[in-house]
Amino acid sequence: LSDEEVKLGRENASIDLSPESEWYVHGRRGSKTLLDNSPVQMTKDIETAKSYAGKNGSVYALKPAKDATVLDFTNPNSADMNSLVDSAMEDYRKGNFPGGIIDSIEGSTGRDLTEKDLSKGIREAFAPDDIVNSAGAYDVREWRNWIASKYEDQDVFIKTPNGAIALNKEAAEYKRINFEEGASVGKSV
């Protein structure tokens, strides 16, 4: 990658990735870089990553950086999710919760926001069932900004039910993988 390209995280072609820790970026069609202007969404399915990359794109393998804050949102009732919901409730009760998120939840329920609706909305939005097809809160700037504010000055890597998110550029180590015509396993570059 050239010096002019904006890179995500810590590129490290020699990082050791095991199948348990390895994630693949999806959504880099036609791109040879990872940009740091938005969270990076990941899947465990290499074929999905390859299909998103397309003919001229790149596939990246990632893992959380050693000093990243890793949140477990794989279950909407995990300890990390419960902590996030508690923080949302505290903000809501103090009148400090973002109006756009309140409007979004109210729009989906068709009624004024209740604390039960807020809890359910946060859990569903930040632990989407299928992150490849709908990234929930991670696709909406106001939701991303809110969660980032909860972990200010931290590099955040979030595990979701079937994927992961690197919220900021220092949350992951990665390497680019090249695929030769017809190959199903890539090699790092």
Secondary structure, DSSP 4 states (H G I P E B T S, - for coil): --TTS---SEE-TT----TTT-EEE---TT-SS--SSSPEEEES-HHHHHHHHTTT--EEEEEE-TT-EEEE-SSTTSHHHHHHHHHHHHHHHTT-S-HHHHHHHHHHHTS---HHHHHHHHHHHHS-S-TTT--GGGGSHHHHHHHHHHTTTS-EEEEETTEEEE-STTSEEEEEEE--TT-SS-EE-
